[in-house]
Amino acid sequence: MENWRNKLKVISFDVDGTLVDLKYNDLVWFKEIPELVAQRKKISFEESLKLVKEEYSKLGEHNLKWYDIKYWISYFDLKVSHLKILKKYESQIKIFPDVIPVLEELKKDFMLIVITAMPREFLTPKMKKFKKYFKFTFSALSDFKELKNSEIYSKICQILKVNPAQVLHIGDHWEFDYLAARKASLKALFLDRANGKKEEFVINSLKEIKHIMEKKRWDDNAGVTRSRNCQEGFAKENKG
């Protein structure tokens, strides 16, 4: 039985929490926006941060507006350009140490793509340091006006004219990256950088991708029927 490495054609990556850390997002959503709101309403930063977090929570990550910085600027009546905010913290974008070596290795044998939920105004500055490795980048929100779901993955496979089973997606969101990709018949790995969980289709570093691809049989789809017990431990907020 052939393994994943011999049959895969495309490897897809999420961005936030997978290729870059969350510091940039946190600075935008939990520093800059609250600071501007505090100035606007003439309240303390602590009061503003509490207010802003409460408003974010009311919408929740399944609402498209939750990711839209222009929506929040309008909602809080802030007199500032979203581009100015995003540019301000661009120097704080940090790539995880395992990213470039892994991309260098994988680009030799596979088409590399990005599939992310984030709008392109967030994606563009983050891609600057490693854009050369990727053939295509897809933003679910900007390109399809949806969150990442199984239909998005299927549409992208149609665009690429590739069998979904010949695509491997890696990301750090259990629902949007792992479950949705598997539902669309893609191979998928859940990246858990923080918790150090050791599950069959969970990796703790991108360096493990090569080993997984060589070990897994082509028809090994056990991950799609896994119980939801590990979902509870992997749930996290990833704003952006």
N, C-alpha and C positions, 0 to 999 in steps of 0.2 A: 504493500500500500504506500502510495506516494505521500510525502509530507507537505506541509503548508508551503515551505520555501520553494519547492519545485513547481507549484501550481499557481501561486499568487502572481498577479501582474501589477497591482496598485496597492500602495500603503498610504493610508490617510491618517492625518493627525488633527486632533483638537489643538487649540492654542493656549488659552488660559489654564494654568495649572498643569499643562502638559509640556509645552515648549517654553513658556515664560511664566515667571511667578506672578503672584497677585498684587504685588506692591503698587504697581501703576494704577490698577483699578481702585485699590483702597485709597490712594492719594486723591483720586478724582472724586470718588463717591463719599468717602468718609472724612475727608479733610477739606478739599476745595469747596465743594458744594455747601457743607455746613458752615464754613467760614463766610461765604457769600450770603447765606441765609441769615447768619448772625448779624452781619453788617446791615442787611436790608431791614431786619426786624428790630435791630438794636437790642439784642439779647446776648447772653454769654455763649461761648462756643459749646459748652457742655449742654446748655438748654437746646441749642440749635441742633447738635448732633442727635440728641434724644428725639427731637421732633422729626428730623429728616429720616432717621431709621424707622420710626413709626409709620411715616408715609410710604417708605419703600415697602415695608411689611404688608401694608394694606393692599398693595398691588400684587406682590409676590412674583416669583420667577416664571410663572406660567403666563403672565401677561406681557405682551410684546412691549408695552410702554415702559416696563421696568428697566429695560436695557437702553432706552432712548434718552440720551443726555439732553437733546433739544426739548423733549417733553418736560423734563424736570426743570430746566431753565425757565421755561414758560410757566410751569406749575407754581414755582416759587417766585415768579416775577423778578428774575435776576436780569440785570442789564449788562449782559456779557455774551461774547461769542463762544460757542462751544469749541470752536477750533483753537481759540486762545487758551482755554483750559487744558485741552488735550496736548497742545504744544508745550505748555509750561512744565509738564512732568515727563516729557519724552525721554529725558536722560536717565530716568529712574527705571526704565524697562530693563529687566534682567532675564537673560536666557539661562535656563538650567544647565549645569556643567556637562551633563551627558548628551545634550542635544546635538551639537555640531559633530562630534565624532560619530554618532549613530547615523546622522543624515549623510555624512561623507561615505559611510560604508553602504548604506541602503541605496543611495542614488545610482550605484554601479549596476544594479540588477532590477530595480523597480521604478515605476513612475510614482513620484511622491506628490501628494496633494494635501490641501488643508480643507477641513470641513468644520466650521465654527458657527456658533450661534450669534456671536457678537456683530454689531453693525460695522460697516467698512471703515467708518471714521476712527474706530478703536483698532481695527485690524491693520490698517495701513502702516501706522508708525511701528507696530510690533513686528511687522514682517520685514522691515528694512535690513536687519542684520542677517537674515537667512532666506530671503526671497529667492535667491538664485537656485536653491535646492528644489523648489516646488514648481511643477508644471502648471497647476491650476490652484486657485484659492476660491472657496465657496463660502459665502456668508448666508446662513439660513435667513436671517432677518432682512438683510439688504437685497439679496437675490431672489428669495422666495416668499418674503413677508410672512414667515412662519418660524417657530422654534424648530430645533432639530428633532425630527421624528422619522419613523420608518419610511414615510412617503418621500421625504427629502432625500434620504439615502438612495432610494430607488430611482428618483429623478436624476440624481447625479450619475448613477451607474448608466442610465440611458444616455445621458449627455456624452459620457466617456465611451459609450458603446462597449461596455465590459460586463461580463457576467458578475453579479453581486458576490458570488462565492469566491471570486478571484480578487476581491478587495478585502484588505485588512484595515480596520479602523481602531485607533488607539486614543483614549481620552480618559479624563478623570471624573466624569459625571456618570453615575450609575444608570440613570434613566436616559439621558440625552445621548450619551456616547456608547454605552454598552448595550442596554436593552433595546433601544431603537435600532441600532445597527444590526443586532442579531435578528430582530423581527423582520428586517429587510433582506435577510439571508447573507449578510456580510459576515466574514470572520471578524471577531472583535476581542480586544483585550482591555480590561479595566486597569487604569494606572492609579495606584494608591501610594503616592509619595509619602504621605504623613503617617499612616497607621501601621505600616509594616505587616499587613495581613498576608497570609500565605494561602491563597486559594488557587484552584486549577487555572482559571482564566484571569487571574489578577497578577500584575507585575508591580514592583516597587521602584523600578528604574527602567528607562528606555534601553539600557544595555541588555536587558533580558529578552528583547524582541527576537534576536537572532536564535537564541537557544529554544525559545518557544516554537518558532517556525520550523526548526529542524526536528523537534520532538513530536509535534502534533501530527496525527494522521489526517489525511485530506477530508475524510468523512467524520472527523471528530467534532461534533456540534453539541457536546454535552452541556456547554454553557447556557444554551437557550432554555433548558429545562431546569436550571438550578433553582433551588428554593429561594425565597425572598429574605432569608435570615441574614444574609450578608448585606442586603440593601440598607438595613437599618444602621449598620455600622459605617456605611460608606456615604450616607447622605450628608451633603455639605452645601453651604451657600457659596455661589461663585458669581458675583455680580459683574457683568461685563460680557 
